[in-house]
């Protein structure tokens, strides 16, 4: 019986502890609700840990921000049109050059030999042309002599014929009719021969002109060949094509290069474009000709949108900005820059710094501060267009009111918070 009594005592002790725990929880719950009813249970937030902004009214600039780099506006690769070996490198990357400055020299002994052989061929052809010209002119002179002889024979025979005809008409019998007939035939014969020799002279003159044109064409072709060979030899000395900065010189001494190889990259001084990357969600607002302000972290440059890439790459779209103001001293190729594109200007608009997760043309809830700034309560707001830092307020707020713009996810389940 004593053992049974001890067990009942232990059971009572356990039930007592359980009842005491339940009573404690009930007391704490009652105290919490009591404090809540008296305003002491509102969710408390450290005021220094949140960002607060004031609703403004005025001209609202709708803009889109992008990051990118400066690139040269005019870039040219200097190439070679002949094979060769790099003999000398006179300019290195980063150097400033003028048009015509020597960048590097190539060597090609076979090309030089072909140039000399072409010169010899030209000299030989010129000598042959001169000899042929002399021969044709000599033959022409011979033909002219033949024409003159036939003309004189005709004139002599005609003179004899006319004299005999006069005597016969006077009745003088010193000339026989047979001799007169023979001389008449000779006159006709010499006339025919004279005419034939004259036609032959005309043909020889035409032949001389044709031969001259043919030999001149051969000479011109040979001169062009020599000129082309000379240009190729001159191409062994690679020169700058414009006033510029040498961006790249990838050649090494002794390197063998083929025709068409790019030898040096030149960029014109002081002329740049800005290539900006715009998020694909914001590219819909960007259009050609919109004003852009480029920030180099030291200076600001003005420009306009010149090109919009049709493709989306890694979630962004590239645009090219043509600079309309002079490039600053710190401008360099591949210099990292920021760009702000002006989309629109809305006059007499309400706007505020963009709250965390707020989107354009949407509705959301924000925490509106009381006049004393001690409390903040949820407020439904309708947003309009969004800028780089600010967003337009259509309804729900008025100028001068303050809202929390930092992340409020920690107390979103509370309609009201207290700021300590």
One Martini backbone bead per residue (centre of mass of N, CA, C, O) as a GRO file, in nm:
protein
  420
    1UNK     BB    1   0.054   0.063  -0.018
    2UNK     BB    2   0.298   0.263  -0.017
    3UNK     BB    3   0.372   0.241  -0.321
    4UNK     BB    4   0.103   0.348  -0.435
    5UNK     BB    5   0.118   0.633  -0.309
    6UNK     BB    6   0.376   0.732  -0.460
    7UNK     BB    7   0.260   0.728  -0.754
    8UNK     BB    8   0.030   0.937  -0.714
    9UNK     BB    9   0.218   1.172  -0.645
   10UNK     BB   10   0.371   1.184  -0.915
   11UNK     BB   11   0.121   1.232  -1.092
   12UNK     BB   12   0.041   1.503  -0.964
   13UNK     BB   13   0.300   1.655  -1.027
   14UNK     BB   14   0.277   1.645  -1.341
   15UNK     BB   15   0.003   1.791  -1.363
   16UNK     BB   16   0.099   2.054  -1.233
   17UNK     BB   17   0.308   2.134  -1.441
   18UNK     BB   18   0.115   2.148  -1.685
   19UNK     BB   19  -0.077   2.362  -1.567
   20UNK     BB   20   0.139   2.578  -1.528
   21UNK     BB   21   0.216   2.608  -1.829
   22UNK     BB   22  -0.062   2.688  -1.938
   23UNK     BB   23  -0.092   2.939  -1.761
   24UNK     BB   24   0.150   3.093  -1.871
   25UNK     BB   25   0.064   3.109  -2.170
   26UNK     BB   26  -0.202   3.256  -2.114
   27UNK     BB   27  -0.072   3.504  -1.985
   28UNK     BB   28   0.100   3.592  -2.229
   29UNK     BB   29  -0.131   3.618  -2.433
   30UNK     BB   30  -0.289   3.828  -2.276
   31UNK     BB   31  -0.059   4.039  -2.276
   32UNK     BB   32  -0.032   4.074  -2.581
   33UNK     BB   33  -0.325   4.166  -2.637
   34UNK     BB   34  -0.312   4.404  -2.444
   35UNK     BB   35  -0.078   4.551  -2.585
   36UNK     BB   36  -0.210   4.570  -2.863
   37UNK     BB   37  -0.456   4.738  -2.769
   38UNK     BB   38  -0.228   4.970  -2.664
   39UNK     BB   39   0.011   4.976  -2.901
   40UNK     BB   40   0.264   4.769  -2.810
   41UNK     BB   41   0.242   4.534  -3.071
   42UNK     BB   42   0.381   4.676  -3.287
   43UNK     BB   43   0.588   4.662  -3.541
   44UNK     BB   44   0.931   4.705  -3.518
   45UNK     BB   45   1.151   4.961  -3.668
   46UNK     BB   46   1.444   5.072  -3.772
   47UNK     BB   47   1.493   5.380  -3.909
   48UNK     BB   48   1.800   5.339  -4.007
   49UNK     BB   49   1.721   5.068  -4.197
   50UNK     BB   50   1.564   5.269  -4.381
   51UNK     BB   51   1.421   5.405  -4.678
   52UNK     BB   52   1.336   5.749  -4.740
   53UNK     BB   53   1.082   5.927  -4.935
   54UNK     BB   54   0.971   6.209  -5.117
   55UNK     BB   55   0.712   6.342  -5.271
   56UNK     BB   56   0.713   6.481  -5.592
   57UNK     BB   57   0.670   6.789  -5.793
   58UNK     BB   58   0.708   6.787  -6.155
   59UNK     BB   59   0.946   6.729  -6.367
   60UNK     BB   60   0.962   6.416  -6.545
   61UNK     BB   61   1.226   6.195  -6.613
   62UNK     BB   62   1.245   5.958  -6.862
   63UNK     BB   63   1.473   5.684  -6.819
   64UNK     BB   64   1.763   5.497  -6.939
   65UNK     BB   65   2.002   5.264  -6.831
   66UNK     BB   66   2.352   5.211  -6.927
   67UNK     BB   67   2.627   5.006  -7.013
   68UNK     BB   68   2.978   5.053  -7.135
   69UNK     BB   69   3.172   5.164  -7.421
   70UNK     BB   70   3.432   5.298  -7.590
   71UNK     BB   71   3.460   5.349  -7.946
   72UNK     BB   72   3.580   5.378  -8.238
   73UNK     BB   73   3.458   5.523  -8.527
   74UNK     BB   74   3.745   5.485  -8.685
   75UNK     BB   75   3.841   5.169  -8.816
   76UNK     BB   76   4.159   5.026  -8.925
   77UNK     BB   77   4.310   4.789  -9.130
   78UNK     BB   78   4.636   4.702  -9.201
   79UNK     BB   79   4.734   4.560  -9.505
   80UNK     BB   80   4.853   4.305  -9.724
   81UNK     BB   81   4.924   4.210 -10.088
   82UNK     BB   82   5.176   4.042  -9.980
   83UNK     BB   83   5.430   3.849  -9.936
   84UNK     BB   84   5.619   3.810  -9.617
   85UNK     BB   85   5.873   3.939  -9.393
   86UNK     BB   86   5.946   4.056  -9.091
   87UNK     BB   87   6.195   4.305  -9.049
   88UNK     BB   88   6.042   4.572  -8.926
   89UNK     BB   89   5.952   4.758  -8.619
   90UNK     BB   90   5.853   5.101  -8.555
   91UNK     BB   91   5.562   5.050  -8.424
   92UNK     BB   92   5.356   5.066  -8.144
   93UNK     BB   93   5.123   5.027  -7.934
   94UNK     BB   94   4.991   5.367  -7.872
   95UNK     BB   95   5.080   5.519  -8.102
   96UNK     BB   96   5.117   5.821  -8.279
   97UNK     BB   97   5.000   5.888  -8.611
   98UNK     BB   98   5.048   5.957  -8.953
   99UNK     BB   99   4.996   5.988  -9.264
  100UNK     BB  100   5.269   5.781  -9.394
  101UNK     BB  101   5.375   5.635  -9.171
  102UNK     BB  102   5.602   5.404  -9.069
  103UNK     BB  103   5.552   5.080  -8.931
  104UNK     BB  104   5.665   4.852  -9.139
  105UNK     BB  105   5.880   4.586  -9.270
  106UNK     BB  106   5.920   4.392  -9.559
  107UNK     BB  107   6.029   4.082  -9.716
  108UNK     BB  108   6.094   3.997 -10.092
  109UNK     BB  109   6.305   3.874 -10.319
  110UNK     BB  110   6.121   3.767 -10.549
  111UNK     BB  111   5.977   4.035 -10.606
  112UNK     BB  112   6.228   4.196 -10.688
  113UNK     BB  113   6.302   4.015 -10.930
  114UNK     BB  114   6.037   4.055 -11.090
  115UNK     BB  115   6.077   4.356 -11.128
  116UNK     BB  116   6.334   4.342 -11.300
  117UNK     BB  117   6.218   4.164 -11.526
  118UNK     BB  118   5.998   4.363 -11.611
  119UNK     BB  119   6.187   4.587 -11.700
  120UNK     BB  120   6.325   4.427 -11.927
  121UNK     BB  121   6.071   4.368 -12.091
  122UNK     BB  122   6.006   4.663 -12.148
  123UNK     BB  123   6.264   4.736 -12.300
  124UNK     BB  124   6.227   4.527 -12.526
  125UNK     BB  125   5.951   4.626 -12.630
  126UNK     BB  126   6.041   4.912 -12.701
  127UNK     BB  127   6.248   4.827 -12.916
  128UNK     BB  128   6.052   4.673 -13.101
  129UNK     BB  129   5.865   4.910 -13.153
  130UNK     BB  130   6.071   5.093 -13.289
  131UNK     BB  131   6.149   4.903 -13.521
  132UNK     BB  132   5.863   4.869 -13.638
  133UNK     BB  133   5.818   5.167 -13.693
  134UNK     BB  134   6.047   5.204 -13.896
  135UNK     BB  135   5.955   4.990 -14.101
  136UNK     BB  136   5.676   5.113 -14.163
  137UNK     BB  137   5.779   5.391 -14.257
  138UNK     BB  138   5.952   5.284 -14.491
  139UNK     BB  139   5.724   5.145 -14.648
  140UNK     BB  140   5.564   5.408 -14.688
  141UNK     BB  141   5.777   5.554 -14.855
  142UNK     BB  142   5.785   5.353 -15.087
  143UNK     BB  143   5.488   5.393 -15.166
  144UNK     BB  144   5.504   5.692 -15.225
  145UNK     BB  145   5.706   5.657 -15.458
  146UNK     BB  146   5.528   5.482 -15.638
  147UNK     BB  147   5.308   5.694 -15.677
  148UNK     BB  148   5.482   5.908 -15.809
  149UNK     BB  149   5.578   5.741 -16.054
  150UNK     BB  150   5.297   5.682 -16.171
  151UNK     BB  151   5.220   5.978 -16.210
  152UNK     BB  152   5.451   6.056 -16.404
  153UNK     BB  153   5.389   5.848 -16.624
  154UNK     BB  154   5.109   5.957 -16.681
  155UNK     BB  155   5.190   6.247 -16.756
  156UNK     BB  156   5.380   6.174 -16.990
  157UNK     BB  157   5.177   6.018 -17.164
  158UNK     BB  158   4.971   6.252 -17.186
  159UNK     BB  159   5.154   6.450 -17.328
  160UNK     BB  160   5.199   6.282 -17.581
  161UNK     BB  161   4.906   6.249 -17.660
  162UNK     BB  162   4.838   6.551 -17.699
  163UNK     BB  163   5.046   6.608 -17.918
  164UNK     BB  164   4.951   6.405 -18.128
  165UNK     BB  165   4.662   6.510 -18.150
  166UNK     BB  166   4.732   6.787 -18.261
  167UNK     BB  167   4.873   6.693 -18.524
  168UNK     BB  168   4.636   6.533 -18.636
  169UNK     BB  169   4.438   6.775 -18.645
  170UNK     BB  170   4.645   6.932 -18.861
  171UNK     BB  171   4.757   6.697 -19.069
  172UNK     BB  172   4.996   6.559 -18.963
  173UNK     BB  173   5.212   6.270 -19.073
  174UNK     BB  174   5.436   6.209 -18.837
  175UNK     BB  175   5.195   6.057 -18.706
  176UNK     BB  176   5.073   5.771 -18.627
  177UNK     BB  177   4.793   5.597 -18.539
  178UNK     BB  178   4.931   5.370 -18.385
  179UNK     BB  179   5.101   5.538 -18.188
  180UNK     BB  180   4.857   5.685 -18.068
  181UNK     BB  181   4.715   5.436 -17.956
  182UNK     BB  182   4.942   5.340 -17.769
  183UNK     BB  183   4.954   5.597 -17.590
  184UNK     BB  184   4.662   5.574 -17.495
  185UNK     BB  185   4.705   5.310 -17.339
  186UNK     BB  186   4.925   5.410 -17.147
  187UNK     BB  187   4.758   5.620 -17.004
  188UNK     BB  188   4.554   5.419 -16.883
  189UNK     BB  189   4.761   5.241 -16.740
  190UNK     BB  190   4.895   5.457 -16.554
  191UNK     BB  191   4.636   5.536 -16.412
  192UNK     BB  192   4.575   5.264 -16.280
  193UNK     BB  193   4.844   5.237 -16.127
  194UNK     BB  194   4.813   5.495 -15.964
  195UNK     BB  195   4.553   5.415 -15.816
  196UNK     BB  196   4.661   5.156 -15.683
  197UNK     BB  197   4.897   5.289 -15.525
  198UNK     BB  198   4.714   5.474 -15.362
  199UNK     BB  199   4.555   5.252 -15.216
  200UNK     BB  200   4.802   5.119 -15.090
  201UNK     BB  201   4.883   5.366 -14.923
  202UNK     BB  202   4.631   5.378 -14.749
  203UNK     BB  203   4.666   5.093 -14.623
  204UNK     BB  204   4.943   5.146 -14.495
  205UNK     BB  205   4.843   5.365 -14.308
  206UNK     BB  206   4.642   5.189 -14.156
  207UNK     BB  207   4.851   4.979 -14.064
  208UNK     BB  208   5.025   5.172 -13.901
  209UNK     BB  209   4.808   5.250 -13.696
  210UNK     BB  210   4.745   4.963 -13.598
  211UNK     BB  211   5.032   4.894 -13.504
  212UNK     BB  212   5.057   5.119 -13.301
  213UNK     BB  213   4.821   5.030 -13.118
  214UNK     BB  214   4.925   4.749 -13.053
  215UNK     BB  215   5.199   4.834 -12.926
  216UNK     BB  216   5.073   5.026 -12.719
  217UNK     BB  217   4.912   4.813 -12.569
  218UNK     BB  218   5.154   4.646 -12.482
  219UNK     BB  219   5.293   4.874 -12.332
  220UNK     BB  220   5.067   4.932 -12.131
  221UNK     BB  221   5.059   4.654 -12.005
  222UNK     BB  222   5.352   4.658 -11.908
  223UNK     BB  223   5.327   4.911 -11.736
  224UNK     BB  224   5.111   4.794 -11.545
  225UNK     BB  225   5.277   4.561 -11.446
  226UNK     BB  226   5.502   4.736 -11.329
  227UNK     BB  227   5.324   4.901 -11.141
  228UNK     BB  228   5.220   4.663 -10.974
  229UNK     BB  229   5.496   4.567 -10.882
  230UNK     BB  230   5.574   4.832 -10.743
  231UNK     BB  231   5.342   4.831 -10.540
  232UNK     BB  232   5.426   4.569 -10.402
  233UNK     BB  233   5.699   4.671 -10.310
  234UNK     BB  234   5.587   4.915 -10.154
  235UNK     BB  235   5.412   4.722  -9.959
  236UNK     BB  236   5.657   4.646  -9.773
  237UNK     BB  237   5.583   4.936  -9.678
  238UNK     BB  238   5.410   5.005  -9.398
  239UNK     BB  239   5.144   5.243  -9.374
  240UNK     BB  240   4.965   5.494  -9.270
  241UNK     BB  241   4.618   5.603  -9.353
  242UNK     BB  242   4.602   5.784  -9.083
  243UNK     BB  243   4.524   5.979  -8.831
  244UNK     BB  244   4.638   5.801  -8.535
  245UNK     BB  245   4.602   5.510  -8.329
  246UNK     BB  246   4.768   5.234  -8.222
  247UNK     BB  247   4.602   4.948  -8.113
  248UNK     BB  248   4.748   4.722  -8.300
  249UNK     BB  249   5.054   4.489  -8.301
  250UNK     BB  250   5.076   4.146  -8.392
  251UNK     BB  251   5.369   4.152  -8.472
  252UNK     BB  252   5.680   3.975  -8.554
  253UNK     BB  253   5.987   3.908  -8.587
  254UNK     BB  254   6.003   3.692  -8.872
  255UNK     BB  255   5.725   3.687  -8.967
  256UNK     BB  256   5.500   3.520  -9.172
  257UNK     BB  257   5.311   3.660  -9.440
  258UNK     BB  258   5.012   3.702  -9.602
  259UNK     BB  259   4.799   3.791  -9.817
  260UNK     BB  260   4.570   3.993  -9.620
  261UNK     BB  261   4.707   4.058  -9.367
  262UNK     BB  262   4.675   4.188  -9.058
  263UNK     BB  263   4.898   4.432  -8.906
  264UNK     BB  264   4.716   4.694  -8.821
  265UNK     BB  265   4.543   4.902  -8.582
  266UNK     BB  266   4.334   5.186  -8.643
  267UNK     BB  267   4.247   5.502  -8.470
  268UNK     BB  268   4.087   5.777  -8.464
  269UNK     BB  269   4.120   6.074  -8.329
  270UNK     BB  270   3.856   6.170  -8.107
  271UNK     BB  271   3.662   5.934  -8.228
  272UNK     BB  272   3.347   5.825  -8.090
  273UNK     BB  273   3.162   5.556  -7.951
  274UNK     BB  274   2.877   5.428  -7.777
  275UNK     BB  275   2.838   5.113  -7.611
  276UNK     BB  276   2.527   4.992  -7.503
  277UNK     BB  277   2.354   4.812  -7.242
  278UNK     BB  278   2.014   4.703  -7.255
  279UNK     BB  279   1.756   4.595  -7.117
  280UNK     BB  280   1.503   4.414  -7.262
  281UNK     BB  281   1.263   4.555  -7.098
  282UNK     BB  282   1.366   4.868  -7.197
  283UNK     BB  283   1.394   4.883  -7.518
  284UNK     BB  284   1.102   4.978  -7.604
  285UNK     BB  285   1.175   5.299  -7.533
  286UNK     BB  286   1.383   5.298  -7.751
  287UNK     BB  287   1.507   5.548  -7.992
  288UNK     BB  288   1.582   5.720  -8.246
  289UNK     BB  289   1.741   6.031  -8.144
  290UNK     BB  290   1.788   6.012  -7.859
  291UNK     BB  291   1.899   6.141  -7.579
  292UNK     BB  292   2.241   6.132  -7.439
  293UNK     BB  293   2.430   6.061  -7.136
  294UNK     BB  294   2.775   6.042  -7.086
  295UNK     BB  295   2.962   5.870  -6.827
  296UNK     BB  296   3.320   5.878  -6.722
  297UNK     BB  297   3.351   5.995  -6.409
  298UNK     BB  298   3.463   6.297  -6.521
  299UNK     BB  299   3.255   6.320  -6.760
  300UNK     BB  300   3.015   6.469  -6.990
  301UNK     BB  301   2.834   6.339  -7.274
  302UNK     BB  302   2.678   6.402  -7.572
  303UNK     BB  303   2.401   6.227  -7.745
  304UNK     BB  304   2.276   5.980  -7.986
  305UNK     BB  305   2.078   5.750  -8.120
  306UNK     BB  306   2.190   5.535  -8.395
  307UNK     BB  307   2.168   5.224  -8.286
  308UNK     BB  308   1.981   4.903  -8.293
  309UNK     BB  309   1.991   4.599  -8.201
  310UNK     BB  310   1.803   4.314  -8.302
  311UNK     BB  311   1.949   4.158  -8.076
  312UNK     BB  312   1.957   3.930  -7.802
  313UNK     BB  313   2.216   3.937  -7.542
  314UNK     BB  314   2.212   3.832  -7.234
  315UNK     BB  315   1.948   4.028  -7.178
  316UNK     BB  316   2.053   4.235  -7.404
  317UNK     BB  317   2.092   4.553  -7.584
  318UNK     BB  318   2.258   4.709  -7.836
  319UNK     BB  319   2.379   5.047  -7.854
  320UNK     BB  320   2.446   5.337  -8.050
  321UNK     BB  321   2.637   5.635  -7.974
  322UNK     BB  322   2.649   5.957  -8.090
  323UNK     BB  323   2.867   6.208  -8.052
  324UNK     BB  324   2.811   6.577  -8.005
  325UNK     BB  325   3.059   6.606  -7.830
  326UNK     BB  326   3.351   6.644  -7.710
  327UNK     BB  327   3.607   6.463  -7.622
  328UNK     BB  328   3.772   6.388  -7.363
  329UNK     BB  329   4.084   6.324  -7.238
  330UNK     BB  330   3.998   6.028  -7.113
  331UNK     BB  331   3.944   5.915  -7.378
  332UNK     BB  332   3.910   5.562  -7.458
  333UNK     BB  333   3.934   5.268  -7.559
  334UNK     BB  334   3.724   5.078  -7.352
  335UNK     BB  335   3.580   5.278  -7.182
  336UNK     BB  336   3.394   5.292  -6.909
  337UNK     BB  337   3.037   5.358  -6.921
  338UNK     BB  338   2.753   5.567  -6.876
  339UNK     BB  339   2.397   5.573  -6.972
  340UNK     BB  340   2.138   5.825  -7.039
  341UNK     BB  341   1.812   5.792  -7.163
  342UNK     BB  342   1.580   6.000  -7.310
  343UNK     BB  343   1.236   5.946  -7.332
  344UNK     BB  344   1.082   6.160  -7.132
  345UNK     BB  345   0.861   6.452  -7.044
  346UNK     BB  346   0.681   6.523  -6.742
  347UNK     BB  347   0.456   6.747  -6.644
  348UNK     BB  348   0.335   6.775  -6.342
  349UNK     BB  349   0.451   6.535  -6.156
  350UNK     BB  350   0.448   6.249  -5.966
  351UNK     BB  351   0.737   6.149  -5.762
  352UNK     BB  352   0.961   5.873  -5.673
  353UNK     BB  353   1.145   5.662  -5.542
  354UNK     BB  354   1.200   5.348  -5.619
  355UNK     BB  355   1.068   5.088  -5.503
  356UNK     BB  356   1.096   4.787  -5.416
  357UNK     BB  357   0.968   4.606  -5.694
  358UNK     BB  358   0.880   4.824  -5.872
  359UNK     BB  359   0.660   4.887  -6.150
  360UNK     BB  360   0.551   4.979  -6.436
  361UNK     BB  361   0.226   5.000  -6.470
  362UNK     BB  362   0.135   4.958  -6.153
  363UNK     BB  363   0.034   4.792  -5.850
  364UNK     BB  364   0.084   4.883  -5.495
  365UNK     BB  365   0.233   4.856  -5.174
  366UNK     BB  366   0.296   5.098  -4.922
  367UNK     BB  367   0.470   5.283  -4.670
  368UNK     BB  368   0.313   5.534  -4.489
  369UNK     BB  369   0.387   5.809  -4.324
  370UNK     BB  370   0.343   5.985  -4.076
  371UNK     BB  371   0.369   6.307  -3.969
  372UNK     BB  372   0.575   6.218  -3.727
  373UNK     BB  373   0.729   5.938  -3.820
  374UNK     BB  374   0.646   5.683  -3.622
  375UNK     BB  375   0.462   5.569  -3.852
  376UNK     BB  376   0.338   5.296  -4.077
  377UNK     BB  377   0.120   5.246  -4.360
  378UNK     BB  378  -0.063   5.101  -4.575
  379UNK     BB  379  -0.058   5.185  -4.941
  380UNK     BB  380  -0.222   5.232  -5.226
  381UNK     BB  381  -0.058   5.227  -5.552
  382UNK     BB  382  -0.019   5.400  -5.868
  383UNK     BB  383   0.189   5.345  -6.138
  384UNK     BB  384   0.397   5.452  -6.392
  385UNK     BB  385   0.656   5.566  -6.507
  386UNK     BB  386   1.007   5.482  -6.541
  387UNK     BB  387   1.316   5.542  -6.416
  388UNK     BB  388   1.617   5.507  -6.295
  389UNK     BB  389   1.511   5.613  -5.984
  390UNK     BB  390   1.220   5.682  -6.071
  391UNK     BB  391   0.854   5.709  -6.012
  392UNK     BB  392   0.540   5.735  -6.107
  393UNK     BB  393   0.248   5.890  -5.959
  394UNK     BB  394  -0.094   5.858  -5.990
  395UNK     BB  395  -0.200   5.711  -5.721
  396UNK     BB  396  -0.214   5.751  -5.341
  397UNK     BB  397  -0.045   6.022  -5.356
  398UNK     BB  398   0.129   6.313  -5.232
  399UNK     BB  399   0.283   6.587  -5.192
  400UNK     BB  400   0.523   6.532  -4.916
  401UNK     BB  401   0.511   6.249  -4.881
  402UNK     BB  402   0.615   5.950  -4.704
  403UNK     BB  403   0.818   5.663  -4.791
  404UNK     BB  404   0.910   5.333  -4.820
  405UNK     BB  405   1.183   5.204  -5.045
  406UNK     BB  406   1.263   4.963  -4.916
  407UNK     BB  407   1.270   4.660  -4.796
  408UNK     BB  408   0.942   4.496  -4.680
  409UNK     BB  409   0.934   4.175  -4.636
  410UNK     BB  410   0.952   4.151  -4.313
  411UNK     BB  411   0.643   4.328  -4.285
  412UNK     BB  412   0.399   4.250  -4.485
  413UNK     BB  413   0.185   4.130  -4.260
  414UNK     BB  414   0.179   4.431  -4.181
  415UNK     BB  415  -0.014   4.727  -4.178
  416UNK     BB  416   0.163   4.822  -3.926
  417UNK     BB  417   0.434   5.034  -3.813
  418UNK     BB  418   0.718   5.104  -3.607
  419UNK     BB  419   0.945   5.380  -3.563
  420UNK     BB  420   1.266   5.397  -3.384
   0.00000   0.00000   0.00000
